[in-house]
Amino acid sequence: MILIGQYDSSYVRRVGIALRLYGLPFEHRPWSVFSEGEKVQAINPLMRVPTLLLDDGDMVADSNSILDYLDGLVPAESRLLPQAEPERRKALKVMTFATGFADKGVSLFYELHLHDTPSAYFVERCRAQILTVLAALEAERMARPGNFWFERMTHADIAVACAWRHVSEAHPGLIDPAAYPTLSAHCAGMEALPVFQEISQPFIAPA
């Protein structure tokens, strides 16, 4: 398998981390949809990353779909998503919040840097949505003491940490770690893990 996309994207990074934790062999192509968009589009018509090129020539796109595919390649007891309710639903909720606030971080970056005159309304809306979600995640994490959100590491832990770093680096000063101490500590703990240090890349602004 070949994973396409740069690790400064929280979406690409969460897939790379899952692949490594699952012990699934893969190659990495750190292609940018801006400077190498034609390469990406030749494999994925949407010209989006992450894209996972399979050994049979087919592809899977979108981080959620890719993770669902990868989960199906490993035994149920090894999957990074709780299989029993209500933990499964709760993990999916955290993952949705994490990817949602990452989405808003991307939208905010594009608005600020790709438009000659950013919309003040849209900028403030994105910032407010990011901070509101972070407050909700902080409350969720405070209610779950321990190294991980659930009994062991899940896609939820990975999604939150990847989104936190991505948005923090893309928008310096937007997230005040002191305002979300439990969440900040959680993300720092995840970043200290060897797999997070291996599957990592500082944010590179698209050009």
N, C-alpha and C positions, 0 to 999 in steps of 0.2 A: 504494500500500500504506500501511497505517496500523499503526504499532507501538504497542502498548498496554502501559503499565507504567512505573514510575519507574526512573531510571538509578542510584539507589542500590542496586538489585538487581543483583548481578553477572550474573544470567541475562539480564535485559533489556539491560543495558549491553553485554554481549558481542555481542548481536544488533545493537544500534544501531551499534556499531563496525564490524561486518562489512558492514552495509548501506552505511555511508559509504565504506569501503574498496573495495567493489564498485562504487561509483558508482550504486547503485540509488536512485531517488527514493522518498522516503517521508515521511509525516507522523507526528508523535509525539503521542500522548495520554498524559500522565503520570498515569494514573489509579491510585489506590490500591485494592487489594482489600479494605481495611478501611473507608475512608471513602467509597469509590465502587464498592463491590462489585457493586451492582445493574447498573451500566453495564457492568462487565466480564462479568458472568454473562449479560447479554443477548446477548453475542457468543460467549462461551466458557462452556458449561455447567459446566465445572470451576471457574470463577471463579479462574483462575490467570493469572499473567503470567510471561513475556511471552506475548502473543497477537498474531499478525500477521494483520490483516484484509486480505484480498486484494481486488484491484480488481473481481473478479467476484462479491464478496459472500461467498465461502467464507473459511475461516480455518485457520491452522496454529497449533498450540499446542505448548508445551514448547521450550526453547531448542535442544536437540539436533535436534529435528525441523525447527525453523525454519531452522537453519543448513544442514541437509541439503537443504532445499528451495532455499535461496538459492544453495548451491553448484551446483545444477542449472541455475541461470539464467545462469551465466557459463562461459566456455570452461575446459576442464580445466586448462590451464596457468596460469589466473588464480586458481584455487581456493585458499582458505586452509587446505587440508588436503592433505598430500602424497598423490599418487595411486598411487605405486609402493611395493611392499613392500620392505624391512620398515619404511620410514619412516612409512608410513601407520599401521601398527599401533602404532608407538612414539608417534606423535602422539596417537592415540586414548587410549593409556594415560595420558599426561600430562593430557589433557582430562578423563578419568574421575577421576583423582586430584583435579584442581582443582575440578570440580563436586561431587565427594564431600565435600571439606572445606568447601565453601560450604554444602552441605546440612546438615552438622553444625553450622555456625555459625548457620544459621536455626533448627534444632531447639533449640540451646542457648539462643538468645535467647527463643524462645517459652517454654521451660521456666522460665527465670529471671524473665520479665516477665509472663507470662499466667497463671501458676499462683500461687495464694495461698501454697502451700508447695511449692517446687521439690523434686524428688527429688535428694538428694545423690548417689546412685548414678548417676543418669542424667546429671547435670551433669558429674561427674568422667569418666564414660565418653565423653561428647562432647568434652570438653577433651583427653582422652588421644588420641582418634582424630584430632582436628585436628592436634595436635603431632606425632603419628607420621607422618601424611601429609606434613606440612611437612618433616620430616627426610628422607623418601624423595624429595620433590621437590628438596630442596637437593642431595642426592647425585646425582640425575639431571642437574641443571643444572650442577653442577661438572664433570661429565664431558663437557660440551658447551660449550667456550669460543666466544665470539662474541656478537654483539649479540642474536641470537635463538636459540631452542632448536634450530632446524634451520637450513637454509641461508638461509631468508628467514622473514618473519613468517608464522605460522600461527595457526589457532584455538587451538592449545595455548598460545602466548604470551599471547594475549588472555584466555583462560579463567583462567590462573594469576594474572595481574595484577588482573583484575576481582575474583576471589575473595579475593585478599590484601587489597585495599582494603576490600571489603565486610566481611569478618570483623574486620579491624583496627579499623574504625570502629564496628562493632556491639558489639565486646568490647574496649574500650581496655585495654591492658596484657596481654592474653592472648598476643599474638605479640611475642616479643622479636626485633627485627630483627638484633641482634648474634649471635643463635643461628643465624641462617640468612643469612649475609652475601652469598652468591652469589645466592640467591633474592631477597633484599631489593634488591640492586643491579639485578637483572633487572626487578623490578616498578617501581623508580624510573625506569629507562630507558624503560619502556613508558609510564608516566604522563607523561613529558616530551614524548611525541609529540603533535603538534597534534590528531590525531583523538581521543586519550584525554582531552585537555583540553576538547575540544568536547563529546563524549558523556560527560558527568560530572555527578554530583550528590552532595553530602554526604549521609551516612546520616541518614534521618529515621525515628525510632522510630514504629512503627504505633500509631495511636490510635483 
